[in-house]
Amino acid sequence: MKACVFTLGCKLNGAESESIMRGLAELGYETTDELCPADLYLINTCAVTAEAEKKSRQAVARVRKFNPAARIVVFGCAAARDPDAFFRRSGVELVTGAMKKDRVLELLFERGVYTETENAFCELPLPLRTGTRAHLRVQDGCDRFCSYCIIPHLRGRSRSRSAESALNEARRLGAREIVLTGVDLSSYRDGERGLGELLLLLKDVPARIRLGSLEAGLLTEEFLTQMKAAGNVVPHFHLSLQSGSTRVLRAMNRRYTREEFLAACRRVYAAFPDAAITTDVIVGFPAEREEDFSETLSIVKEAGFARVHVFPFSPREGTPAAKLPDLPAAVKKERVARLLKAAKEQELAYLTRFLGTRRVALFETDGGYTDNYIRVYAEGAKEGGMYEVELKEIEKDGVRCTVVREV
């Protein structure tokens, strides 16, 4: 029997799917995360945007093309948001939500809709690694309630994994790089231990540690000192910005100002001069005026971003922002284009700065990533290999390198 686990959305979804795959393998299934003919399909859905939710619904039809007689199980955020919309679709036998994903395996042969809540962190089987990196789930849920975001309503309140459980899994993953993941990683808390203390606990794990998305408020002098003391945490910080305008940030219910965000960036560069700071930006939020957008354009260079992920505002029913007058699509499209241009220029400046230097990179199927998140390409580098490389010239979305030695 063959089972396919198809995942949409974030890295946390991916980590959860890898755990589900492990559980299926232990039940005797041949498992894959690639769409192909199978007897059982499990679709891990996303609802972060309307487009993601649409793709989640379309995934049901996609898998049925491979085997119309297959059993289909749907779970995740979009399934939690509108379970009946999935259960009505042909072939779908079971729908569960975004919480208690351990129940997916328990309910595998049940029929119906089972959406549940949870107050504690949900432990799952050891992930069945599908790439060169491994993802370590340490946190779930969110208490921030940004005015545009539906995820806290679907994933529930913030809850964290015990530090001992996280350490035990990290030791068992067997990966050269481990990415810590969560909905709101910055809120990690196990008793008196915060994320910095968890990093210190993971310092002897034989892998480099990469952090998932962070909030600027986490980056205090104390946290950065803890990160440096751990010794195996790479200098890559994905800091969610969303807007460069304090006025818009306030409307978004983001809990920092433009200057506070930039101050966090300065602290990062003081502690880690070669750090990559990457970010997400929402363009065309209802409160955004042209002068607000100009502040977003200018912060790209001022913060020295290595990469910017740009998203046009997508109203999510059930959030405060969805009640506000939406900007015209043409305005959002034009601003997205301007921001992407500024982001590309800044990314090129960041990459150029490291030409002629040497970094350590972990390679995947097509290229790899340095410790500070530079995409690199090199002849002779094998998938899963870690090498010291010399950065030579800009190529595609990264840098062409030569291998110096295997690490």
Helices and strands as residue ranges (DSSP letters): E 2-7, H 11-26, E 30-32, E 40-45, H 50-66, E 71-76, H 77-81, H 83-87, E 92-96, H 103-106, E 112-114, E 133-137, E 139-140, H 151-155, E 159-160, H 163-173, E 177-181, G 185-187, E 189-190, E 193-194, H 195-201, E 208-211, E 213-214, G 216-218, H 221-230, E 236-239, H 246-252, H 258-271, E 276-283, H 290-302, E 307-312, G 320-323, H 329-353, E 358-363, E 368-370, E 375-378, E 386-395, E 398-406
